[in-house]
Amino acid sequence: MGSLNDYLENAILNVVFGQATFTSPTIYIGLATATLSENDTGATLAVATIEPTGVGNYARAVTSAASWASAATGAATLSVAVTFQSATAPWGTITHFFLADAANSAANILAFGSVATAKTVASDDIVTFGDGSVVATLS
C-alpha cells in the first residue's frame, strides 16, 4: 500500500483524540492510470481523468467488512479476491489503485498505492485483486 489519504489521517487523529467518532464505511477499490496525491477526493479524480470512469463498463469494486482480515502488526489485509466487471472497452494502463468510501465522485479517498505490475486493460479483460494482494499499513 502506498499512503493514507489526508482525509483518513485526519479522521483517525480526531477519533484517537476524542474530537469525533468514525463509522466504518463501505470500502470500494478503484483503479487509476496515474498516481494520486494525499489530498485527492473523488471529485478531483474525475477532473484529473486518471480513473477510467464512464469507460467500458468500469466501476469501482465494492468490498465488505468480511473482505478484510482484522489488523495485526499494523496492517489490514484484503482476505478475499475482489473482481471488477469485465471491460467492454479499453480502460487504459492501470498503474495505481485506491480505496474510497463511495462508488462515485462524492467519495473520500482513504488510501492509495501502485500496483505491482502495470496492466493495460483491453476490451473483455477482467481485473482481479487476489486474496492478500492489498495491504493497508500504519507505521
C-alpha positions as CSV (number, residue, x, y, z in Angstrom):
1,M,0.0,0.0,0.0
2,G,1.3,3.5,-0.7
3,S,-0.2,6.2,1.5
4,L,-3.2,7.0,3.6
5,N,-5.1,10.0,2.3
6,D,-5.3,13.2,4.3
7,Y,-9.0,12.6,4.9
8,L,-8.4,9.3,6.6
9,E,-5.3,10.5,8.6
10,N,-7.4,13.4,10.0
11,A,-10.3,11.1,10.8
12,I,-8.1,8.7,12.7
13,L,-6.4,11.5,14.7
14,N,-9.8,13.1,15.5
15,V,-11.1,9.7,16.8
16,V,-8.0,9.0,18.8
17,F,-8.0,12.4,20.4
18,G,-11.8,12.5,21.1
19,Q,-12.7,15.1,18.6
20,A,-15.0,12.9,16.5
21,T,-16.4,9.5,16.1
22,F,-15.9,7.5,12.9
23,T,-18.3,5.0,11.4
24,S,-16.6,2.3,9.3
25,P,-17.6,2.9,5.6
26,T,-18.2,0.5,2.8
27,I,-14.9,0.4,1.0
28,Y,-14.6,0.4,-2.7
29,I,-11.4,-0.4,-4.7
30,G,-10.8,1.9,-7.7
31,L,-8.3,1.8,-10.5
32,A,-6.1,4.7,-11.8
33,T,-3.8,5.4,-14.7
34,A,-1.6,7.7,-12.7
35,T,-0.6,8.3,-9.1
36,L,-2.9,10.0,-6.7
37,S,-1.9,12.6,-4.1
38,E,-2.8,12.7,-0.4
39,N,-5.4,15.4,-0.8
40,D,-7.3,13.8,-3.8
41,T,-11.0,13.3,-3.5
42,G,-13.5,11.5,-5.8
43,A,-14.2,14.9,-7.4
44,T,-10.5,15.6,-8.1
45,L,-10.1,12.2,-9.7
46,A,-12.9,12.9,-12.0
47,V,-11.4,16.2,-13.1
48,A,-7.9,14.7,-13.5
49,T,-9.4,11.9,-15.6
50,I,-7.0,9.3,-14.1
51,E,-9.8,6.9,-13.1
52,P,-11.4,5.2,-16.2
53,T,-14.9,6.4,-15.0
54,G,-17.5,6.1,-17.7
55,V,-15.3,3.9,-19.9
56,G,-16.1,0.4,-21.0
57,N,-18.2,-0.8,-18.0
58,Y,-15.7,0.3,-15.4
59,A,-17.0,0.7,-11.9
60,R,-15.2,0.6,-8.5
61,A,-15.4,-2.8,-6.9
62,V,-17.2,-3.0,-3.6
63,T,-15.8,-4.8,-0.5
64,S,-17.4,-5.6,2.8
65,A,-16.1,-5.9,6.3
66,A,-15.8,-9.6,5.7
67,S,-13.4,-8.8,2.8
68,W,-10.7,-7.6,5.2
69,A,-8.8,-9.5,7.9
70,S,-8.5,-8.0,11.3
71,A,-5.5,-5.7,11.6
72,A,-2.3,-7.3,13.0
73,T,1.1,-5.8,13.4
74,G,-0.1,-2.5,12.0
75,A,-1.6,-3.9,8.8
76,A,-5.1,-4.8,7.5
77,T,-5.1,-7.2,4.5
78,L,-7.7,-8.0,1.9
79,S,-8.7,-11.5,2.7
80,V,-10.8,-12.4,-0.4
81,A,-10.3,-11.9,-4.1
82,V,-12.1,-8.8,-5.5
83,T,-13.0,-8.9,-9.2
84,F,-14.1,-5.9,-11.3
85,Q,-16.7,-6.1,-14.1
86,S,-15.4,-7.3,-17.5
87,A,-14.2,-4.3,-19.6
88,T,-16.3,-3.7,-22.6
89,A,-13.8,-1.2,-24.0
90,P,-10.2,-0.4,-23.1
91,W,-9.6,1.2,-19.6
92,G,-6.0,2.4,-20.3
93,T,-2.9,1.2,-18.5
94,I,-3.7,0.8,-14.8
95,T,-0.7,1.7,-12.6
96,H,-2.4,2.6,-9.3
97,F,-5.3,1.7,-7.2
98,F,-7.2,3.5,-4.3
99,L,-9.6,2.8,-1.6
100,A,-12.7,5.0,-1.3
101,D,-15.8,5.3,0.8
102,A,-18.3,5.6,-2.1
103,A,-18.7,4.4,-5.6
104,N,-18.9,7.8,-7.2
105,S,-17.2,11.3,-7.3
106,A,-18.7,12.2,-3.9
107,A,-16.2,9.7,-2.3
108,N,-13.5,10.4,0.2
109,I,-10.3,8.7,-0.9
110,L,-9.0,6.7,2.1
111,A,-5.7,5.3,0.8
112,F,-3.8,4.7,-2.5
113,G,-0.9,2.9,-3.9
114,S,0.7,1.5,-7.0
115,V,0.0,-1.9,-8.5
116,A,2.9,-4.4,-8.6
117,T,2.8,-4.6,-12.4
118,A,1.1,-2.1,-14.7
119,K,-1.7,-3.7,-16.7
120,T,-3.2,-2.4,-19.9
121,V,-6.8,-3.3,-19.7
122,A,-8.3,-4.2,-23.1
123,S,-11.9,-5.0,-24.0
124,D,-13.1,-8.3,-22.4
125,D,-10.3,-8.2,-19.7
126,I,-11.2,-8.8,-16.1
127,V,-9.2,-7.2,-13.3
128,T,-8.9,-9.1,-10.0
129,F,-7.1,-8.2,-6.8
130,G,-6.3,-11.6,-5.2
131,D,-6.5,-12.6,-1.5
132,G,-3.7,-10.8,0.3
133,S,-2.8,-8.5,-2.5
134,V,-4.0,-5.3,-0.9
135,V,-2.4,-4.4,2.5
136,A,-3.2,-1.2,4.4
137,T,-0.5,-0.4,6.9
138,L,0.1,2.2,9.6
139,S,3.7,2.6,10.6
